[in-house]
Amino acid sequence: MLAIIGGTGLSKIEAFQHAGFKRVLTPYSDKRIIIEFYKHEGKKIAFLPRHGKEHSIPPHRINYRANIWALHSIGVNNILAISTVGGINSKAEPGTIIIPDQIIDYTYNRSSTFYENNLNVVTHIDFTHPFSKKLCEQLRRVFVITDELETEKQLLVDGGVYGCTQGPRLETAAEIVRLKKDSCDFVGMTGMPEASLSRELKMNYAMLAISVNWAAGLGEGEVSLSEINHIVKDRADFIVKLLKSFIKHYV
Ligand code: HPA
């Protein structure tokens, strides 16, 4: 089954038919994880808003292990993660839609592995290519084959390095200079450990990122939250169109 993990601005998908929910108990929390189900063209998908239904869980407090474990436990094998990022590379200007192909992890103090306790043997997963090539290719194809996305095709940024910072504060201008030197093309706060936990459970994971601001120090003045919210709202219809086409062709 395909799961969509919703980020900022995507805590439900009204355009899809709601098809119930499941409350999943995991070894990683006393609270159950609520997974919603939607149907589109007769196909059922799972949906999990990572910041919670009310958008009240900040990036560093998300229980990534519980979320990914819960999705795995209900039979999810493909994950499309929708995220917002700040643009560092000049191509990733606000409003563009990005399919990242690499990650640098700057987060700390997050519970970032399932391979921690009660191990028979120390386990290291391969993470050379953090995103699923198959899902990234399918996302790319959706841009090409969907007539309704004709005008949005030029917004696609195909590939690039996602720098994952701890948050919840945004970065300093100097931190962004450092990320740029490190080869990051955009910066977000939630891709890790979401991507590596998915890999640990052998689930395919790809990200569709919306650039919602220039990263700190690269735009004019300070990073504006109202501008971020404006772009998130502005791109919502597009994301739904893209998800519909993805489900139609690949689920
Ligand atoms: N930095 C980190 N995360 C983000 C940003 C940013 O500028 N914009 C959206 N998510």
Boltz pocket constraint, residues with backbone or C-beta under 6 A from the ligand:
constraints:
  - pocket:
      binder: B
      contacts: [[A, 84], [A, 85], [A, 86], [A, 87], [A, 165], [A, 169], [A, 170], [A, 171], [A, 187], [A, 188], [A, 189], [A, 210], [A, 212], [A, 213], [A, 214], [A, 215], [A, 216], [A, 223]]
      max_distance: 6.0
